[in-house]
Amino acid sequence: MKIILTKDVNSLGKAGEVVIVKDGYARNYLLPKDLARQANKKNIAAIATAVEQASIQEAKKRDNLEALSARLNKLTLKFTLKAGEEGKLFGSVTSAMIADAVISKGYPIDKKEVEIPEAINHIGSHYVNVKLGHGVSGRVKIKVAAE
């Protein structure tokens, strides 16, 4: 049976591709799960426009993420925490603290997106990466001072 994929399927191909599969696989799996439609002129045209719209939306989202990344690269966060005599903090700066500080500056991120390469438990300047998705990431400078 000749079908057109509506979503990416690992073993078959990407959304919008026309493929030939066995009738049972198409009727029992692909069509009921809305992963594919029969390949006729009407469905091919509809899927092609849907795939084109999805790629346009993804491009817009990627542009927005790149703009957010550029703003995050210029951002510096300052934390004032209790520290010992040698500059070692009592505790550490966590990803939740960083995410809350970034959100308070007006940039929407999640604490799971913050990647701290090594524990921030000393006074000084540190850098953390913020993975925004679609291969886009930003780098935020963290300055830690003692109370």
SEKOL-302733 format. One record per residue (C-alpha): y, z, x. Coordinates in nm, 3 decimals, m for minus. Layout:
REM SEKOL-302733
site y Y	z Z	x X $
...
//
This chain:
REM SEKOL-302733
site y 0.000	z 0.000	x 0.000 $
site y 0.346	z m0.086	x 0.123 $
site y 0.589	z 0.207	x 0.098 $
site y 0.935	z 0.304	x 0.216 $
site y 0.981	z 0.653	x 0.360 $
site y 1.248	z 0.873	x 0.199 $
site y 1.214	z 1.147	x 0.463 $
site y 1.091	z 1.162	x 0.822 $
site y 0.710	z 1.194	x 0.843 $
site y 0.567	z 1.290	x 1.183 $
site y 0.276	z 1.048	x 1.201 $
site y 0.438	z 0.757	x 1.016 $
site y 0.804	z 0.714	x 1.097 $
site y 1.162	z 0.791	x 1.007 $
site y 1.341	z 0.779	x 0.673 $
site y 1.417	z 0.425	x 0.558 $
site y 1.126	z 0.257	x 0.739 $
site y 0.883	z 0.037	x 0.549 $
site y 0.522	z 0.114	x 0.643 $
site y 0.176	z 0.023	x 0.522 $
site y m0.061	z 0.311	x 0.443 $
site y m0.387	z 0.354	x 0.255 $
site y m0.352	z 0.368	x m0.122 $
site y m0.500	z 0.718	x m0.155 $
site y m0.268	z 0.866	x 0.110 $
site y 0.033	z 0.719	x m0.067 $
site y m0.073	z 0.817	x m0.422 $
site y m0.208	z 1.163	x m0.343 $
site y 0.028	z 1.288	x m0.073 $
site y 0.339	z 1.083	x 0.003 $
site y 0.453	z 0.988	x m0.347 $
site y 0.397	z 1.330	x m0.518 $
site y 0.582	z 1.515	x m0.238 $
site y 0.870	z 1.264	x m0.261 $
site y 0.824	z 1.162	x 0.102 $
site y 0.802	z 0.794	x 0.009 $
site y 0.849	z 0.537	x m0.269 $
site y 0.681	z 0.209	x m0.336 $
site y 0.847	z m0.069	x m0.140 $
site y 1.017	z m0.299	x m0.386 $
site y 1.363	z m0.454	x m0.360 $
site y 1.530	z m0.191	x m0.579 $
site y 1.383	z 0.108	x m0.389 $
site y 1.451	z m0.048	x m0.049 $
site y 1.818	z m0.097	x m0.137 $
site y 1.849	z 0.256	x m0.278 $
site y 1.686	z 0.419	x 0.025 $
site y 1.894	z 0.210	x 0.267 $
site y 2.220	z 0.328	x 0.108 $
site y 2.095	z 0.690	x 0.099 $
site y 2.002	z 0.678	x 0.470 $
site y 2.340	z 0.524	x 0.553 $
site y 2.524	z 0.797	x 0.359 $
site y 2.320	z 1.066	x 0.534 $
site y 2.404	z 0.922	x 0.876 $
site y 2.775	z 0.914	x 0.787 $
site y 2.764	z 1.279	x 0.674 $
site y 2.580	z 1.379	x 0.992 $
site y 2.841	z 1.200	x 1.204 $
site y 3.121	z 1.386	x 1.022 $
site y 2.939	z 1.716	x 1.070 $
site y 2.887	z 1.641	x 1.438 $
site y 3.259	z 1.563	x 1.478 $
site y 3.344	z 1.895	x 1.311 $
site y 3.101	z 2.078	x 1.540 $
site y 3.251	z 1.912	x 1.848 $
site y 3.600	z 2.017	x 1.738 $
site y 3.476	z 2.374	x 1.685 $
site y 3.313	z 2.364	x 2.029 $
site y 3.643	z 2.260	x 2.190 $
site y 3.821	z 2.552	x 2.018 $
site y 3.549	z 2.797	x 2.125 $
site y 3.580	z 2.680	x 2.488 $
site y 3.945	z 2.793	x 2.485 $
site y 3.868	z 3.128	x 2.320 $
site y 3.874	z 3.457	x 2.514 $
site y 3.747	z 3.778	x 2.355 $
site y 3.845	z 4.121	x 2.483 $
site y 3.632	z 4.431	x 2.437 $
site y 3.730	z 4.784	x 2.539 $
site y 3.427	z 5.012	x 2.572 $
site y 3.344	z 5.344	x 2.735 $
site y 3.231	z 5.304	x 3.094 $
site y 3.111	z 5.519	x 3.384 $
site y 3.271	z 5.558	x 3.724 $
site y 3.113	z 5.248	x 3.878 $
site y 3.213	z 5.015	x 3.594 $
site y 2.881	z 5.035	x 3.412 $
site y 2.918	z 5.047	x 3.034 $
site y 2.758	z 5.308	x 2.811 $
site y 2.567	z 5.047	x 2.611 $
site y 2.637	z 4.675	x 2.619 $
site y 2.819	z 4.397	x 2.441 $
site y 2.580	z 4.249	x 2.185 $
site y 2.560	z 3.911	x 2.017 $
site y 2.653	z 4.077	x 1.685 $
site y 2.972	z 4.217	x 1.838 $
site y 3.060	z 3.876	x 1.980 $
site y 2.985	z 3.697	x 1.652 $
site y 3.199	z 3.945	x 1.455 $
site y 3.488	z 3.898	x 1.699 $
site y 3.463	z 3.518	x 1.678 $
site y 3.446	z 3.532	x 1.297 $
site y 3.756	z 3.754	x 1.292 $
site y 3.937	z 3.480	x 1.488 $
site y 3.851	z 3.238	x 1.205 $
site y 3.556	z 3.043	x 1.346 $
site y 3.236	z 3.045	x 1.137 $
site y 2.933	z 3.124	x 1.354 $
site y 2.617	z 3.330	x 1.318 $
site y 2.500	z 3.598	x 1.561 $
site y 2.178	z 3.400	x 1.613 $
site y 2.383	z 3.116	x 1.761 $
site y 2.518	z 3.339	x 2.041 $
site y 2.316	z 3.316	x 2.363 $
site y 2.383	z 3.583	x 2.622 $
site y 2.230	z 3.472	x 2.956 $
site y 2.221	z 3.825	x 3.100 $
site y 2.310	z 4.165	x 2.953 $
site y 2.683	z 4.234	x 2.943 $
site y 2.684	z 4.595	x 3.060 $
site y 2.949	z 4.588	x 3.333 $
site y 3.326	z 4.566	x 3.326 $
site y 3.466	z 4.223	x 3.405 $
site y 3.459	z 3.865	x 3.281 $
site y 3.147	z 3.706	x 3.140 $
site y 3.061	z 3.380	x 2.963 $
site y 2.830	z 3.332	x 2.664 $
site y 2.706	z 3.011	x 2.505 $
site y 2.727	z 2.945	x 2.132 $
site y 2.472	z 2.688	x 2.009 $
site y 2.625	z 2.517	x 1.707 $
site y 2.345	z 2.271	x 1.632 $
site y 2.299	z 1.894	x 1.673 $
site y 2.306	z 1.940	x 2.050 $
site y 2.660	z 2.081	x 2.044 $
site y 2.745	z 2.411	x 2.207 $
site y 3.055	z 2.603	x 2.306 $
site y 3.129	z 2.855	x 2.578 $
site y 3.327	z 3.172	x 2.505 $
site y 3.483	z 3.391	x 2.773 $
site y 3.429	z 3.765	x 2.732 $
site y 3.654	z 4.019	x 2.908 $
site y 3.525	z 4.376	x 2.912 $
site y 3.754	z 4.667	x 3.004 $
site y 3.699	z 5.042	x 3.024 $
site y 3.860	z 5.285	x 2.780 $
//
